[in-house]
Amino acid sequence: MSRVAKNPISVPSNVKINFTGNSIEVSGSKGKMEFLIPDSVAANFADDVITITYDESFPESTSLAGTTRSLINNMVVGVSEGFQKTLLLVGVGYRAKASGKKLELTLGFSHPVHYELPEEVEVETPSQTELVLKSFDKQMLGQVAAEIRAFRPPEPYKGKGVKYADETIRRKEAKKSAVGIGAGTGTGAGA
């Protein structure tokens, strides 16, 4: 039994749904997406609601039903509202500059890092240390954000690097100096 697949997907009035065989096409104000529904799962569209049906006797169809429902829901939300991720650049001299589909990052290397954004993703830089990525494709948005973060992942000692806005960096304590501990007092290991 898939609890996720049992939830119906409500479709807003500005989103158009088109079924062609095993394929579903979702289009809205932000864009258009297509998805191939697995053979063991069926999707039905009636009264502005999409429901997922599947055969509960097969474990594969149960797991695919939940995944299919989530992917279709992400498509509906993406083409109507869109998704966004915010990245923060933490570190002295770390900067980001966006111009069209090109992103230039200064991350403490001897050279600036240039990144070409895919067609589906837009970027804004409200400040030099903040990146706002927007897209109707949730998977593509997460992939682009992960690739940008991978240029300089946050390190645990000072927290420097590229991090998600809602990410918490677990900080480590720096090594303490051993000078003066037991030196010359006769209380050391050799005494």
N, C-alpha and C positions, 0 to 999 in steps of 0.2 A: 504494500500500500504506500503510495507516494502522497504525503500531505501537501507538498508544494504543487503537484499537478492537479489536485482537486480544487484549488482556488481558481475561479474564473478570472479572465483578464477583461477589464472594462475598457472599451475603445472610445476615446474622445471623438466628438463630431468632426473635428478638422483632420482626422486620420482616415485614410482610405486603405481598405484591406482587399487584396485580390488573390484568390486561390487558383493555381494552375497545376492540376495533377497533385503531386506531392510537394509542390513548392508554394510558399506564401510570400507575397510582396506587400510591404508596408510602406506607404508614402505619406508625408506630411509636410509642414511648412519648413522644417529644418533639412529634410533630405529624403532619400528613398533607399530602402534596404530589402534584401531578398534572403530567404533561408529555405533550405531543403529539409523537409520534415522526414525523420527516419520511418522506415516501412512499418515497424511495430507500433507506431504511435499515430493517432489521427487527431486533427484539429477541426473543430466545427465553429462556424461564425453565424450567429443569429442574434438579433435584437441588440446590436452594439456590444456583444459579449463573445469572447473566444473561450471555448472550453476544450480541454485536452482529454481524450479517451485513450485507453490502452488495455491490454490483456494482462490482468494481475497474476496469471499463472506463470508468466515468464519473468524472471528477475531482471533480464536485460531491458525489457520494455518498461518495467517499473522505474528503473533508474533513468532511462532515456526520457520518460514522460516529464519528470521534474526538471531535467535540463532543458527540454524543448520548451516547457512553459516559461522558464526563466529567460531563455533567449528571445522568445517572442515578446514577452513583457518588456525586456530591455529595448527591443526594436520599437515598440509602440511608444514608450516613454522618450526614447531618443529622438524620433522624428517629430514628436509634438513639443517636448520641453528641452531636450538636449541634456548633456552631461558636462561637468567641469571638474577639473582637478587643479589645485594650487600647489606650486612648488616654491620653497624658500631657499635662498642661497645664504648660507651662514659662513662667514669668514671674512677676514680683512682683505679688501680689494676684489671680492667676488662680485661680478656684475653680469647682467643679462641684457641683451639688446635685440629686439625683434624688428625685422623689416620684411613685411610680406610673409612668405613661407620659409624665410631663412632666419635662423636663430644663432646669435653669436654670444658665446659664454666665455667669461674670463674667470677661471677657476684655480688660479695659482700655478698653472703650468707655464712653461717658457713660451707658449704660443696660445692664441685664442682657439677655442673649440667651436667649429662651425657645424650646425645640424640643420638638415633639410627636412622640413615637416611634410607629412603626407597631405594629399589634397583634402581629406576629410577633417583635418585638425586645424584649428585656428589658435593663435597665441596672442596674449596681451601682456604687456609689462607695465603694471601700474606704478611700480618703483623699480629701481635698478636691481634690487635683491628679491623680487617677487615675479613669478611666472604664473599666468592663469591660462590653462589649456582648456579649450572647448571643442566638443564634437557631438555628433548624433550617434556615433558608433562607440559604445562603451568599451568594447574589446580593444579597438584601435587606440582609444584615448589612454587606456591603462598601459598599453605596450609602449607608446611614445613617452609617457611619464616615466616608466621604468627605464627606458633607454637613456633619457636625459639624466635621471638620478644615478645611473651606473657610471657616468663620466667621473663623478667624485662623490661616492657614497659617504654619508656622515660617519665620522670616526668617533669612538667612544670616549676619548679623553677630553677634548675641547668641544666636541660637537660640530666641528667644521665640516662643510660639505653641502650637497644638495639633498634636501629632505622634503617630504610631503608636509603640508601645513598641519595636518592632524596627527602626524607621526611623533611619537615620544622616543627620544634617544636615551637608552640606558647608559648612564655615564659611569666610567670606571675611575677609581682613585689612582692618582699617579704614584709611582714607587717613592717610598720615603728613603731618605739618606740614612745609612747605617753608621755615620761618623759620630763618635762620642758615646755610643752605647757600649758599655762595658770596657772601654779602652783605658788601660792602665790602672784600673781599680782593683784588679784581682778577682773580679766576679765573672769574668768571661768563661768560655768553654775550656780554655787551657789551664785555668787556675786550679 
